[in-house]
């Protein structure tokens, strides 16, 4: 087990994630909400485009939370909550804001989980692409 400290997700990191995701969405002509959570699940940054649907704020936050808690992009978890899937009962078993729709991506630094980003407002595949672009920019 490594005892090397890993720098936490900073507000500067969060702003870069939000700016990159929003720029990618804007380039695609999509209005979105973007949420960044730290490793403890606390809100670090949030932005909703003026014309984004209101529910996108909630979905972006739930996607980020789900990606953080399961340390996995939500795009890869969609099948797991279908009948017969590994996590089929998880969305109703917990009183937590999990959302198994593409658009949530965990953020790692030096192999350690330091937070997550969630994007809502576009089609699920678009949201996943915007979030992934942001995480890649941070790396």
N, C-alpha and C positions, 0 to 999 in steps of 0.2 A: 504494500500500500504506500502510495506516494504521500509525503508530507509537504511537498512543494506547494506554496500558496499560489492560487490562480486569481488574477485580478477579477473583481466582480464586474458585472455589466454597469457601466457608468451612464450618466445622463447624456454625455456626449455620444456614447455608443448608441443609446436609444434614439437620439435625434438623427443620427446617421441612418439608422434602420428605418425610421419613419420617413425621412426625406427620400431615401432610395425607393422604398415601396410606393410612395405617393407619386414619385416621378415616373416609375414604371407603369403605374395605373394611368396616369395622365397621358403618357405616350400611347397607351392602348385606348384612350377615350373613355375610361371608366372612372367613376367617382367612388371612393372607398373610405372606410374607416380603418385605422391602424392602431393596434394596441401593443405595447411592449411591457412585459412583466419581468421582474428580477427573479433570481433563483428561489426566493421565498414565496413567489406568487403575488408579490405586491406590485401595484401599478407604478411603472416608472415613467411612461409617456403614453399619450393618446392624442390622436388627431382625427377629426371627421371632416371630410370635404363638405363644403357648403351645400352641395346638391346631392350628397349621398343619402340613401334611404336611412331613416332613423334607426331601424333595427340593425343596420350594419355595425353600429357601435357595440351593441350587445353581442352580435355574432363574432366580431373580431376579438373581443375580450374572452369569450368562451373558447374560441379556437386556440388562442394563446395559452389559456389555462390548461386545456386538454393536452396540447403538445408538451407543455412543461411537466405535467403530472405523469404522463406516460413516456416522456423522453423520446417522442417519435412524431414525425410530421403527421398531421391529421389526415392527409391524403392517403396514407398507408393504413389507416385504421378503419376506413369506411366499411370494408367487407367484414371486419371483426365484430361489428355490432349487428350484422344481419342475422336472421334466425339460423341457429346452428354454429354461429361464429364464436370465437374465443371470448369476446367481451359482450355477447348478446344482451345480458342482463345488467351490464355495468351502468348504462345511462339512467336506469331507473333504480338501481340498488343504492346509489349514493345521493346524498342531498348536496351535490356540488354542481357547478355550472359547466359540465362537460358537453362538448358539441363535436360530433364525429362527421364533420364536413371539411373538405380540403380548404386550407388557408392558414393553418397553424403550423409553425415550424420552431423546434427548439433551437436555442443558440448555445454553442459550445466554444470554449476557449481552452486550448491546450488539452483537448479531450475531456474537459469537465463541463457539465451542464451549468450555465450561468444565467439562463433566462429563456424567454420565448417571445416570438412575435406572432400576432394574428392579424389577418387582413379579411375584411368583409365588405361586400358591396358589389363585387363582380360575380361572374360564374365561378363555381368552386375551383376549376382548373386555372382560371385567371388569378384568383386570390392566392392560390398555391405558388404560382409563378412569381407574383409580386413579392410575396414573403421570402421565397427562396433567393430571388435576386438581391434582396436587402441583406440577408444573412451572408451571402457570398461576398458582398461589398465590404462587410465588416471584417471578414477573414483576412 
